[in-house]
Amino acid sequence: MCKENYIFNKAEIAELAASLRGIEQKILKKSQQPGTTRVWFQGEEPYFDVFFELNNDEILWFQLTLRGKAVYWDNKKSQLQTGTTNELHDNDVIFYAASKTIENDIENDWEFINVVKLILQTRAEETIFAKALELFNCSQKNN
């Protein structure tokens, strides 16, 4: 992702956040863990989505991808991690949604994390996004 892609104005951030729409639960693969649910939102912009795995309404795993970049959080590590997806590569296999891969960044991309945080803030009145925002606030205090 080129640095110039990080330059978003407030209207663009709001537009991205507003474009996120929930995907039907019945098309998501069911978790094998009792009480665990999956929630997926897709944005209008290609390669923009947010995925949550919850257990009793607590986030176990979170991932947001946008323009070839990703940020994710796993309760086993309790820290944010950024990476680069293969979605912008010129390869036929990437057109299949389940084929997305993420290569971890050596150092977290805090500029991208801040963009994602701004997106989440625009939807903070919704419980699931507010909980994700708490993960970001805790992770930034620890770094």
C-alpha positions as CSV (number, residue, x, y, z in Angstrom):
1,M,0.0,0.0,0.0
2,C,1.5,3.3,-1.0
3,K,1.8,6.0,1.6
4,E,-0.5,8.4,-0.4
5,N,-3.3,5.9,0.2
6,Y,-3.2,6.7,3.9
7,I,-4.3,10.2,3.2
8,F,-8.1,10.1,4.0
9,N,-10.2,13.1,4.8
10,K,-13.1,12.9,7.3
11,A,-15.7,12.5,4.5
12,E,-13.8,9.5,3.0
13,I,-13.4,7.8,6.4
14,A,-17.2,8.3,7.1
15,E,-18.0,7.0,3.6
16,L,-15.9,3.9,4.1
17,A,-17.5,3.2,7.5
18,A,-21.0,3.8,6.3
19,S,-20.5,1.4,3.4
20,L,-20.0,-1.6,5.7
21,R,-22.9,-4.0,5.4
22,G,-23.4,-7.2,7.4
23,I,-23.2,-10.4,5.5
24,E,-26.0,-13.0,6.1
25,Q,-25.0,-15.3,9.0
26,K,-26.3,-18.4,7.2
27,I,-23.5,-18.2,4.5
28,L,-20.7,-18.0,7.1
29,K,-19.0,-21.3,8.1
30,K,-20.2,-22.2,11.6
31,S,-17.7,-22.4,14.4
32,Q,-17.0,-25.7,16.1
33,Q,-16.9,-24.0,19.5
34,P,-20.2,-23.7,21.4
35,G,-21.3,-20.1,21.9
36,T,-19.0,-18.8,19.2
37,T,-20.4,-16.7,16.3
38,R,-18.9,-15.1,13.3
39,V,-19.9,-11.7,12.0
40,W,-18.7,-10.3,8.6
41,F,-19.1,-6.8,7.1
42,Q,-18.2,-5.9,3.6
43,G,-17.7,-2.4,2.3
44,E,-18.6,-1.0,-1.1
45,E,-14.9,-0.5,-2.0
46,P,-13.3,-3.7,-3.3
47,Y,-11.0,-5.4,-0.8
48,F,-12.6,-3.7,2.2
49,D,-14.1,-6.0,4.9
50,V,-14.3,-6.5,8.6
51,F,-14.6,-9.9,10.3
52,F,-15.3,-10.8,13.9
53,E,-15.3,-14.0,15.8
54,L,-17.2,-13.7,19.1
55,N,-17.9,-15.9,22.1
56,N,-20.6,-14.7,24.4
57,D,-20.4,-11.3,22.8
58,E,-16.6,-11.0,23.5
59,I,-14.2,-10.6,20.6
60,L,-12.0,-13.6,20.1
61,W,-10.6,-12.5,16.8
62,F,-10.9,-9.3,14.7
63,Q,-9.6,-8.5,11.2
64,L,-10.1,-5.4,8.9
65,T,-8.7,-5.4,5.4
66,L,-8.5,-2.3,3.2
67,R,-6.6,-1.7,-0.1
68,G,-4.2,-4.5,0.4
69,K,-3.5,-3.9,4.0
70,A,-4.8,-5.7,7.1
71,V,-4.9,-5.2,10.8
72,Y,-6.0,-8.0,13.1
73,W,-6.3,-8.9,16.8
74,D,-6.4,-12.3,18.4
75,N,-7.3,-12.9,22.0
76,K,-4.4,-15.4,22.3
77,K,-1.9,-12.7,21.7
78,S,-4.0,-9.7,22.8
79,Q,-2.1,-7.3,20.5
80,L,-2.7,-5.7,17.1
81,Q,-0.8,-6.9,14.1
82,T,-0.7,-5.4,10.7
83,G,0.1,-7.1,7.4
84,T,-0.2,-7.0,3.6
85,T,-2.8,-9.1,1.8
86,N,-2.4,-10.8,-1.6
87,E,-5.7,-9.1,-2.8
88,L,-3.9,-6.5,-5.0
89,H,-1.6,-9.1,-6.7
90,D,-2.3,-9.9,-10.3
91,N,-3.3,-13.6,-9.9
92,D,-6.5,-15.3,-10.8
93,V,-6.7,-17.3,-7.6
94,I,-7.2,-14.1,-5.5
95,F,-10.7,-13.6,-7.0
96,Y,-11.9,-16.4,-4.7
97,A,-12.6,-14.7,-1.4
98,A,-11.4,-17.6,0.7
99,S,-7.9,-17.4,-0.9
100,K,-6.9,-14.2,0.9
101,T,-3.6,-14.5,2.7
102,I,-1.9,-12.0,4.9
103,E,1.9,-11.6,5.3
104,N,2.7,-10.0,8.7
105,D,4.5,-6.7,8.8
106,I,7.9,-6.9,10.6
107,E,6.9,-3.8,12.5
108,N,3.3,-2.7,13.0
109,D,2.1,0.0,10.6
110,W,0.7,2.5,13.2
111,E,-0.3,4.9,10.5
112,F,-2.7,2.3,9.0
113,I,-3.8,1.3,12.5
114,N,-4.8,4.9,13.1
115,V,-6.8,5.0,9.9
116,V,-8.7,1.8,10.9
117,K,-9.3,3.3,14.3
118,L,-10.9,6.4,12.7
119,I,-13.2,4.1,10.7
120,L,-14.2,2.2,13.8
121,Q,-14.9,5.5,15.6
122,T,-17.5,6.5,13.1
123,R,-19.5,3.3,13.9
124,A,-18.8,3.4,17.7
125,E,-22.5,3.6,18.6
126,E,-22.7,-0.1,17.4
127,T,-21.7,-2.5,20.2
128,I,-19.4,-4.7,18.0
129,F,-17.5,-1.7,16.6
130,A,-17.2,-0.1,20.1
131,K,-15.7,-3.4,21.4
132,A,-13.2,-3.5,18.5
133,L,-12.3,0.1,19.3
134,E,-11.5,-0.9,22.9
135,L,-8.9,-3.4,21.5
136,F,-7.2,-0.5,19.6
137,N,-7.2,1.8,22.6
138,C,-5.6,-0.9,24.8
139,S,-3.0,-1.9,22.2
140,Q,-1.9,1.7,21.7
141,K,-1.5,2.3,25.4
142,N,0.8,-0.7,25.5
143,N,3.1,0.6,22.7
